[in-house]
């Protein structure tokens, strides 16, 4: 039987600046800041790991990735993970923060529902 994945209720404070920094690669600084402000106000929704990957059109970072390995260890230890931050874009879903968490959960069990804030 697959071990359960546990989550904290809301993204951690440091997730938002990380999301903003990443989003500046897709948008200008002001737009990225505005998107993060909107993410902060959103309620958490749940999506399967496999569906997040399909929508994002990203490749999966394998378990040989150090950050994915650390997150898999957290799952095995029963530690809670932070929800991920997602932005809908015309060319696919952007994982603004939480890519390695999504990869780890997908490696663990692709059908696990991941809490997300999505705009």
Residue pairs with C-beta under 8 A, 6 or more apart in sequence:
2 108
2 109
3 75
3 76
3 78
3 108
4 78
5 75
5 81
5 105
5 108
5 109
5 112
6 78
6 79
6 80
6 81
7 80
7 81
7 82
7 83
7 114
7 115
8 80
8 81
8 82
8 83
9 44
10 44
10 83
11 82
11 83
11 84
11 85
11 97
11 117
12 82
15 82
15 85
15 97
15 98
16 36
16 39
16 40
16 85
16 97
17 36
18 97
19 35
19 36
19 39
19 85
19 96
19 97
20 32
20 33
20 35
20 36
21 32
22 96
22 97
23 31
23 32
23 35
23 36
23 87
23 94
23 96
24 32
26 32
26 87
26 89
26 94
27 35
35 87
35 96
35 119
36 85
36 96
38 119
39 85
39 87
39 96
39 117
39 119
40 117
42 117
42 118
42 119
43 117
44 83
44 115
44 116
44 117
45 115
45 116
45 117
45 118
46 113
46 114
46 115
46 116
47 113
47 114
47 116
47 118
48 110
48 111
48 112
48 113
48 114
49 102
49 105
49 106
49 109
49 110
49 111
49 112
49 113
49 114
50 106
50 110
50 111
52 84
52 86
52 93
52 95
52 102
52 114
52 116
53 60
53 102
53 106
55 92
55 93
56 92
56 93
56 94
56 95
57 91
57 92
57 93
58 95
58 99
60 103
60 106
60 107
61 67
61 68
61 99
61 100
61 103
62 68
62 103
62 107
63 69
63 72
63 107
65 100
65 103
67 100
68 100
68 103
68 104
68 107
71 81
71 100
71 101
71 103
71 104
71 105
72 104
72 107
72 108
74 81
74 104
75 81
75 104
75 105
75 108
81 101
81 105
82 98
82 101
83 98
83 114
83 115
83 116
83 117
84 95
84 97
84 98
84 99
84 101
84 102
84 114
84 115
84 116
84 117
85 95
85 96
85 97
85 98
85 116
85 117
85 118
86 93
86 94
86 95
86 96
86 98
86 116
86 117
86 118
86 119
87 93
87 94
87 96
87 118
87 119
88 94
88 118
88 119
95 102
98 114
98 116
101 114
102 114
105 112
105 114
